[in-house]
Amino acid sequence: MNDRGEVAVVRWPGHDPSTEDGLAGLLAAYHLRTEAEKGEAVTGVEALPDRYRAEISDPRTAFVDDVVLTALDGNAAVGCLVLTAPADGRSEIKRLWTDPAHRGRGVASDLLHAALAYAAAGGASTVRLSVWAWRTGAISLYERFGFTVTESWDERERLVCMQRTL
């Protein structure tokens, strides 16, 4: 993942409860930050919408049909990404997040590489994603991976929809 090889990407963080708690922590940070960036800051996980709290409290159930990739530094979860199961030849990337203390080390890139490999192996011909327009760093990363802006499938304002053919 980086030049020191300290971080590994795994499909699920395993059955170690502390690692799974790390995944829940990453999902919580992702949702809390996103709500704050939308101007809807919440005081904690309990104030998030039900669907987000469900992901945080039980990611195995919330993403039962999906591939969840977790970047681990030792036993610590430092990044995550969800790849939906293919539908009509298309998978979707969701919840790409890297712990801010681990950014700039290739965590997100390695998660994306792994997700694209899983999508291709799972029979997807296209991978799509949506990203908030103000997340310009993320948009640049996706463009480096060959994603292009496409017609929106989501009506939320300031949401950029992108896709890549495999």
C-alpha positions as CSV (number, residue, x, y, z in Angstrom):
1,M,0.0,0.0,0.0
2,N,2.8,2.4,0.8
3,D,6.5,2.1,0.3
4,R,7.0,0.5,3.7
5,G,4.3,-2.1,3.1
6,E,2.7,-1.5,6.5
7,V,-1.0,-1.5,5.5
8,A,-2.9,-4.5,4.0
9,V,-6.3,-4.5,2.3
10,V,-8.6,-7.4,3.4
11,R,-12.1,-8.3,2.3
12,W,-13.5,-8.2,5.8
13,P,-11.6,-7.2,8.9
14,G,-11.9,-10.8,10.1
15,H,-13.6,-11.9,13.3
16,D,-11.5,-9.9,15.7
17,P,-14.0,-7.7,17.5
18,S,-11.5,-4.9,17.9
19,T,-10.9,-4.7,14.2
20,E,-14.7,-4.8,13.5
21,D,-15.1,-2.0,15.9
22,G,-12.4,-0.1,13.9
23,L,-14.5,-0.6,10.8
24,A,-17.6,0.8,12.6
25,G,-15.4,3.7,13.7
26,L,-14.4,4.5,10.2
27,L,-18.0,4.3,9.0
28,A,-19.0,6.6,11.9
29,A,-16.3,9.1,11.0
30,Y,-17.3,9.0,7.3
31,H,-21.0,9.7,8.0
32,L,-20.3,12.4,10.7
33,R,-17.9,14.2,8.4
34,T,-20.3,14.0,5.4
35,E,-23.2,15.4,7.4
36,A,-21.0,18.3,8.7
37,E,-19.8,19.1,5.1
38,K,-23.4,19.2,4.0
39,G,-24.1,21.8,6.7
40,E,-26.1,19.3,8.8
41,A,-23.6,18.7,11.6
42,V,-24.8,16.2,14.1
43,T,-23.6,15.8,17.7
44,G,-22.9,12.1,17.5
45,V,-23.7,8.8,15.9
46,E,-27.1,8.6,17.7
47,A,-28.2,11.7,15.7
48,L,-27.4,10.2,12.3
49,P,-30.2,9.0,10.1
50,D,-31.4,5.4,10.8
51,R,-29.8,3.9,7.7
52,Y,-26.4,5.2,8.6
53,R,-26.6,4.1,12.2
54,A,-27.5,0.6,11.0
55,E,-24.3,0.5,8.9
56,I,-22.2,1.6,11.9
57,S,-23.8,-0.7,14.5
58,D,-23.8,-3.8,12.3
59,P,-21.9,-3.5,9.0
60,R,-22.0,-7.3,8.3
61,T,-25.8,-7.1,8.1
62,A,-26.0,-3.7,6.4
63,F,-23.6,-4.9,3.7
64,V,-24.4,-8.6,3.6
65,D,-24.5,-8.8,-0.2
66,D,-21.6,-6.5,-0.8
67,V,-17.8,-6.6,-0.6
68,V,-16.4,-4.6,2.3
69,L,-12.7,-3.8,2.0
70,T,-10.8,-2.7,5.0
71,A,-7.3,-1.3,5.1
72,L,-5.4,-2.5,8.2
73,D,-2.3,-1.1,9.7
74,G,-1.4,-4.0,12.0
75,N,-4.8,-4.7,13.6
76,A,-6.0,-1.1,13.3
77,A,-8.6,-0.3,10.6
78,V,-7.4,2.8,8.8
79,G,-9.5,2.8,5.7
80,C,-12.7,1.2,4.2
81,L,-14.7,0.9,1.0
82,V,-17.9,-0.8,0.1
83,L,-18.5,-2.4,-3.3
84,T,-22.1,-3.3,-4.0
85,A,-22.9,-6.7,-5.6
86,P,-23.2,-6.4,-9.4
87,A,-26.7,-5.6,-10.7
88,D,-27.3,-5.4,-14.4
89,G,-23.5,-5.7,-14.9
90,R,-22.8,-2.7,-12.7
91,S,-21.3,-2.4,-9.2
92,E,-21.1,0.8,-7.1
93,I,-18.4,2.1,-4.8
94,K,-19.6,3.6,-1.6
95,R,-18.1,4.7,1.7
96,L,-14.5,5.2,0.6
97,W,-12.8,6.6,3.7
98,T,-9.3,6.9,5.1
99,D,-8.5,7.8,8.6
100,P,-7.1,11.4,8.4
101,A,-3.9,10.3,10.2
102,H,-3.2,7.8,7.4
103,R,-3.9,9.9,4.4
104,G,-1.3,10.5,1.8
105,R,0.0,6.9,2.1
106,G,-1.9,5.2,-0.7
107,V,-4.6,3.7,1.4
108,A,-7.5,5.0,-0.8
109,S,-5.7,4.0,-4.0
110,D,-5.1,0.5,-2.7
111,L,-8.7,0.2,-1.7
112,L,-9.8,1.3,-5.2
113,H,-7.4,-1.1,-6.9
114,A,-8.8,-4.0,-4.8
115,A,-12.4,-2.9,-5.4
116,L,-11.9,-2.8,-9.2
117,A,-10.4,-6.2,-9.1
118,Y,-13.3,-7.6,-7.1
119,A,-15.8,-5.9,-9.4
120,A,-14.2,-7.5,-12.5
121,A,-14.0,-10.9,-10.9
122,G,-17.6,-10.6,-9.8
123,G,-18.8,-10.0,-13.4
124,A,-19.3,-6.3,-13.3
125,S,-18.6,-4.5,-16.6
126,T,-19.0,-1.0,-15.1
127,V,-18.3,0.5,-11.7
128,R,-20.0,3.7,-10.7
129,L,-19.9,6.0,-7.7
130,S,-21.2,9.3,-6.4
131,V,-19.1,12.0,-4.6
132,W,-19.9,15.4,-3.3
133,A,-18.7,18.2,-5.5
134,W,-16.7,19.8,-2.7
135,R,-14.6,16.7,-2.3
136,T,-12.2,17.7,-5.1
137,G,-9.3,15.5,-3.9
138,A,-11.6,12.5,-4.1
139,I,-12.8,13.5,-7.6
140,S,-9.2,13.8,-8.7
141,L,-8.3,10.4,-7.3
142,Y,-11.3,8.8,-9.1
143,E,-10.3,10.6,-12.4
144,R,-6.8,9.1,-12.1
145,F,-8.4,5.7,-11.9
146,G,-10.3,6.3,-15.1
147,F,-13.7,7.4,-13.8
148,T,-15.5,10.0,-15.7
149,V,-18.4,12.2,-14.9
150,T,-21.7,10.8,-16.1
151,E,-25.4,11.7,-16.1
152,S,-26.6,11.7,-12.5
153,W,-28.8,8.9,-11.2
154,D,-29.2,10.8,-7.9
155,E,-31.3,13.9,-7.5
156,R,-29.3,15.4,-4.6
157,E,-27.7,18.7,-5.4
158,R,-23.9,19.0,-5.6
159,L,-23.6,15.2,-6.0
160,V,-21.2,14.2,-8.9
161,C,-21.9,10.8,-10.4
162,M,-19.0,9.0,-12.1
163,Q,-18.4,5.7,-13.7
164,R,-15.7,3.5,-15.2
165,T,-15.9,0.7,-17.7
166,L,-13.9,-2.4,-16.7
